[in-house]
Each structure stands twice: as structure tokens, then as C-alpha cells.
């Protein structure tokens, strides 16, 4: 986003550029260069004493004389409402006059105005009109947005060729959104011949600039060998960059790599979580990996299977199996499973309602750090007699995890 150009830049700005502003040598009003310089000095003095109305009057005279600096400054005054009423249309007209004389700052101010008008637009067609104008003035961001609009047919009639042309222009100028969108176009063959090498090129540019979805795409290309030789280590590097950033499926990709033996579970503390996500997504190798560890008594794996059978994610939903795995996981020391068992005993879900057992499991879960377990334990305690509460506390104190 371009830096916003403020009016109050100081009178020194006027003096610094006055010589260049006089390059035309003559004016429509017949003022000489010396006369225009004198009037500009008067404007500087009025600006210094904050008499913006007089500044506007003088700049109006000089704008009509064709002085681009005056047109630019007066355009900003109409934009900001300094010494005149706010009038965006008048500001645009003055800035366009200055820009026509190659006053670079006026181009920047125009783009700022166009983007403001686009953001404030109440209708898609109005937004697109202002974005088009900003794009024609050379704003890379607006060009990228319009490229994506034409590419997808958002708010405009779909025009793949035009969309790709604008996206390419913006991508080559460094816009990461356009680079990622070009990666998608070449990877899917949308509007162009499919080309995985080019797709990876554009995705990688966006990824290296920090775009999360492009980083995920680069990881997938390296994992599957699209546009490059397969490289699991490089794929994992990119996946780890985006884990936890809300990109769907990344933890499952990592889990599948763990389950297949491509990467070692011992290297990553969250490997079991990833494999569970992969198993939930239907990866058979990840389900078998989890079952093998559950068979060996691994508490996390047992709890993972309990969750899967309870929710029906990755396996057919089965309450009895879920309860069995929760019981095994709780006895092996998994705090989440202990809290699940506490809730089941409190509700009589698949078991006989028993608040003593509910308190025992909630107490153990709280001691092992399960969120909300302490509060739930205290709720269960209200349903117990003093003798029952003492019994529950003694059971929890004597409890030992299964081997």
C-alpha cells in the first residue's frame, strides 16, 4: 500500500520544487515566471500562518495558470478539506491535470484516492471501476486484484486471457497474490497449458515472500515431485512453516509421512497428532500406525482411537468401541480420556451412572492437567455424601496407571 500523502508537509516542500514547477515558462493566465514565484511565496506565507483559505485562493489562480505543483497541492486541499470543502471529484480533476504534466506525486495521490473510493464503494461495479482506474495508473495491488477478478469472473465477465495478462504483470512486479494465483493457473491448466515447472516457480516466489497458502503448495510439489524431483525433507520444511496457520490438510500430510516411515515420529513431538489427523482424513496407513501403538498400550494412541470411534472420523462410528478405548486410555494415564470417562460416569453414557467414579476420573484428569477437569470434579462433588467424597479421593490417591 502506498504511503498516504498528507497536505501538511510544510512550506519547505513548496520552495524545494518551485524551480521545477516553472518548467513550462508561460501560463494560460499570462503570469510570468517571476509573478508565479511571487504568488507562490505568498501562498507559503499564508500556509505558515495557517490561513488555508488564502492558500486555496492563490493555488486556484496558479492552477488555472497551469502550474502542476499548484494543481497537486490544491488537489490535496480538496481531498482533505483544508481551506475548501471536501470535494473528491475536484481533487481528482486537479491531480489528473498535474499528472498529465508528469508530476509524479500527483500519480501517487490519485491512486490513493482511487483505492479509497474503491474501498468505500457500495456496489461491486463501482469498486471495480475505481480499481480499474488505479490499475491503469500503475498500482500493482489493484492490477493483481483486477487480474484475479477477470480470471475468476468475480464482478466482471470472465476473461481468462485478460486476467492472466494482469496477473502476470502484477506478479512480475512482485505482488505475492498474483504470483500465487499464477501458480494455481499453471498447476491446474486454467487458461494456459498446464506447466508444473512454471507453477512451482510462481508458487515458490510467493512462498519465499511469506504467503502461507503458497508455502503449502510448494511443500506439496516437493512431496509429490511436481515440477521438481521429489524431496521429502524440503516438503517437510515448507509444511512446518505453515503448520498451525489454518491451512487445511497440512497436519494430515505430515501424519501420512510419519505413518509411511518417510519421516521419523521421534523427530517431532506432535507426530501422533498429525497421524491422527491423517487417520481421520481416511489415510489407511495412519490408522494402522495408530492401532499398532494402541495395541502396545500407548495412551495417546488409545485416546486417538477413542475419539475417532466416538466421532466416526476415519472409522465407522461405534460407541462401544469408543468407550472401550477411552477406558484403556484413561487407565494408561491419558488425561483427556480420564475426563471423558468422568463425563460418561456422570451422565450414565454407556455405563451405570456413578458420581464416585466420575469424581475419581475427573480428579485424576485435573491432576494431569486436563482443561476444565477441576471445575467438573467440583460439580460432581455436590452429588456426593461426605463419605462418598472421601472414598473418591482415596481411590484417586491410590490409583496407578496400567502398564
TAKAMO-V440332 format. One record per residue. SS is DSSP state (h for helix, s for strand, l for the rest). OMEGA is omega in whole degrees, -180 to 180 (999 if undefined). Layout:
ss=SS omega=OMEGA
ss=SS omega=OMEGA
This chain:
ss=l omega=-179
ss=l omega=177
ss=l omega=-178
ss=l omega=-177
ss=l omega=-178
ss=l omega=-179
ss=l omega=-172
ss=l omega=-178
ss=l omega=178
ss=l omega=-177
ss=h omega=-180
ss=h omega=179
ss=h omega=180
ss=h omega=-177
ss=h omega=-175
ss=h omega=-174
ss=h omega=-175
ss=h omega=-179
ss=h omega=179
ss=h omega=-177
ss=h omega=-177
ss=l omega=-170
ss=l omega=-177
ss=l omega=175
ss=l omega=179
ss=l omega=-178
ss=l omega=180
ss=l omega=-177
ss=l omega=-180
ss=l omega=178
ss=l omega=176
ss=l omega=177
ss=h omega=-180
ss=h omega=179
ss=h omega=178
ss=h omega=178
ss=h omega=179
ss=h omega=179
ss=h omega=178
ss=h omega=176
ss=h omega=177
ss=h omega=178
ss=h omega=178
ss=h omega=-180
ss=h omega=179
ss=h omega=178
ss=h omega=-178
ss=h omega=179
ss=l omega=178
ss=l omega=175
ss=l omega=-172
ss=h omega=177
ss=h omega=178
ss=h omega=176
ss=h omega=-179
ss=h omega=180
ss=h omega=-179
ss=h omega=-179
ss=h omega=176
ss=h omega=178
ss=h omega=-178
ss=h omega=176
ss=h omega=179
ss=h omega=176
ss=l omega=176
ss=l omega=-178
ss=l omega=-174
ss=h omega=178
ss=h omega=180
ss=h omega=178
ss=h omega=180
ss=h omega=-178
ss=h omega=179
ss=h omega=176
ss=h omega=178
ss=h omega=180
ss=h omega=177
ss=h omega=178
ss=h omega=-175
ss=h omega=-176
ss=l omega=-180
ss=l omega=-180
ss=l omega=179
ss=l omega=174
ss=l omega=177
ss=l omega=-179
ss=l omega=-177
ss=h omega=-179
ss=h omega=178
ss=h omega=178
ss=h omega=-179
ss=h omega=-179
ss=h omega=180
ss=h omega=-180
ss=h omega=176
ss=h omega=176
ss=h omega=179
ss=h omega=180
ss=h omega=179
ss=h omega=176
ss=l omega=175
ss=l omega=174
ss=l omega=-169
ss=h omega=-179
ss=h omega=179
ss=h omega=176
ss=h omega=-180
ss=h omega=180
ss=h omega=177
ss=h omega=180
ss=h omega=176
ss=h omega=-180
ss=h omega=-179
ss=h omega=-179
ss=h omega=176
ss=h omega=-179
ss=h omega=178
ss=h omega=-178
ss=h omega=-178
ss=h omega=-176
ss=l omega=179
ss=l omega=-180
ss=l omega=179
ss=h omega=-178
ss=h omega=179
ss=h omega=178
ss=h omega=-178
ss=h omega=179
ss=h omega=-179
ss=h omega=176
ss=h omega=177
ss=h omega=-179
ss=h omega=177
ss=h omega=179
ss=h omega=180
ss=h omega=177
ss=l omega=174
ss=l omega=179
ss=l omega=-175
ss=h omega=-179
ss=h omega=179
ss=h omega=178
ss=h omega=179
ss=h omega=-180
ss=h omega=-180
ss=h omega=176
ss=h omega=179
ss=h omega=178
ss=h omega=179
ss=h omega=-180
ss=h omega=-176
ss=h omega=-176
ss=l omega=179
ss=l omega=177
ss=l omega=179
ss=l omega=174
ss=l omega=-175
ss=l omega=-180
ss=l omega=-175
ss=h omega=-178
ss=h omega=179
ss=h omega=178
ss=h omega=180
ss=h omega=178
ss=h omega=-180
ss=h omega=178
ss=h omega=179
ss=h omega=179
ss=h omega=-179
ss=h omega=-180
ss=h omega=180
ss=h omega=176
ss=l omega=173
ss=l omega=180
ss=l omega=-174
ss=h omega=178
ss=h omega=180
ss=h omega=179
ss=h omega=179
ss=h omega=179
ss=h omega=176
ss=h omega=175
ss=h omega=178
ss=h omega=-178
ss=h omega=-178
ss=h omega=-180
ss=h omega=-179
ss=h omega=-176
ss=l omega=180
ss=l omega=180
ss=l omega=179
ss=l omega=173
ss=l omega=179
ss=l omega=-177
ss=l omega=-176
ss=h omega=179
ss=h omega=178
ss=h omega=179
ss=h omega=180
ss=h omega=179
ss=h omega=-177
ss=h omega=177
ss=h omega=-176
ss=h omega=177
ss=h omega=179
ss=h omega=-180
ss=h omega=-179
ss=h omega=176
ss=l omega=174
ss=l omega=-180
ss=l omega=-172
ss=h omega=-176
ss=h omega=177
ss=h omega=177
ss=h omega=177
ss=h omega=179
ss=h omega=179
ss=h omega=177
ss=h omega=-180
ss=h omega=179
ss=h omega=179
ss=h omega=180
ss=h omega=-174
ss=h omega=179
ss=l omega=177
ss=l omega=179
ss=l omega=-178
ss=l omega=174
ss=l omega=177
ss=l omega=-179
ss=l omega=-176
ss=h omega=-178
ss=h omega=179
ss=h omega=177
ss=h omega=-179
ss=h omega=179
ss=h omega=-180
ss=h omega=179
ss=h omega=-179
ss=h omega=177
ss=h omega=-172
ss=h omega=180
ss=l omega=-178
ss=l omega=-179
ss=l omega=176
ss=l omega=178
ss=l omega=-176
ss=l omega=172
ss=l omega=-175
ss=h omega=180
ss=h omega=177
ss=h omega=177
ss=h omega=179
ss=h omega=179
ss=h omega=179
ss=h omega=178
ss=h omega=176
ss=h omega=-176
ss=h omega=-179
ss=l omega=-180
ss=l omega=179
ss=l omega=175
ss=l omega=-176
ss=l omega=180
ss=h omega=-177
ss=h omega=-179
ss=h omega=-170
ss=l omega=-180
ss=l omega=-176
ss=l omega=-175
ss=h omega=-178
ss=h omega=179
ss=h omega=180
ss=h omega=-178
ss=h omega=177
ss=h omega=178
ss=h omega=179
ss=h omega=178
ss=h omega=178
ss=h omega=180
ss=l omega=175
ss=l omega=179
ss=l omega=-175
ss=h omega=-179
ss=h omega=180
ss=h omega=177
ss=h omega=179
ss=h omega=179
ss=h omega=-179
ss=h omega=180
ss=h omega=179
ss=h omega=180
ss=h omega=176
ss=h omega=179
ss=h omega=179
ss=l omega=177
ss=l omega=180
ss=l omega=-174
ss=h omega=-179
ss=h omega=179
ss=h omega=178
ss=h omega=179
ss=h omega=179
ss=h omega=179
ss=h omega=178
ss=h omega=179
ss=h omega=-179
ss=h omega=-179
ss=h omega=177
ss=h omega=-176
ss=h omega=-177
ss=l omega=178
ss=l omega=178
ss=l omega=177
ss=l omega=175
ss=l omega=180
ss=l omega=-175
ss=l omega=-176
ss=h omega=-177
ss=h omega=178
ss=h omega=178
ss=h omega=180
ss=h omega=-179
ss=h omega=180
ss=h omega=177
ss=h omega=-179
ss=h omega=180
ss=h omega=-179
ss=h omega=178
ss=h omega=180
ss=h omega=178
ss=l omega=174
ss=l omega=179
ss=l omega=-176
ss=h omega=180
ss=h omega=179
ss=h omega=178
ss=h omega=178
ss=h omega=177
ss=h omega=178
ss=h omega=178
ss=h omega=-179
ss=h omega=180
ss=h omega=178
ss=h omega=180
ss=h omega=-178
ss=h omega=-174
ss=l omega=-178
ss=l omega=-180
ss=l omega=179
ss=l omega=175
ss=l omega=-179
ss=l omega=-175
ss=l omega=-177
ss=h omega=174
ss=h omega=178
ss=h omega=179
ss=h omega=-180
ss=h omega=180
ss=h omega=-177
ss=h omega=178
ss=h omega=178
ss=h omega=179
ss=h omega=179
ss=h omega=179
ss=h omega=179
ss=h omega=180
ss=l omega=172
ss=l omega=179
ss=l omega=-179
ss=l omega=176
ss=l omega=-175
ss=h omega=-178
ss=h omega=179
ss=h omega=-179
ss=h omega=177
ss=h omega=-179
ss=h omega=176
ss=h omega=-179
ss=h omega=-178
ss=h omega=-179
ss=l omega=-179
ss=l omega=-175
ss=l omega=171
ss=l omega=177
ss=h omega=180
ss=h omega=179
ss=h omega=179
ss=h omega=178
ss=h omega=178
ss=h omega=-179
ss=h omega=-180
ss=h omega=178
ss=h omega=178
ss=h omega=-180
ss=h omega=-180
ss=h omega=-178
ss=h omega=-172
ss=l omega=176
ss=l omega=178
ss=l omega=177
ss=l omega=-179
ss=l omega=999
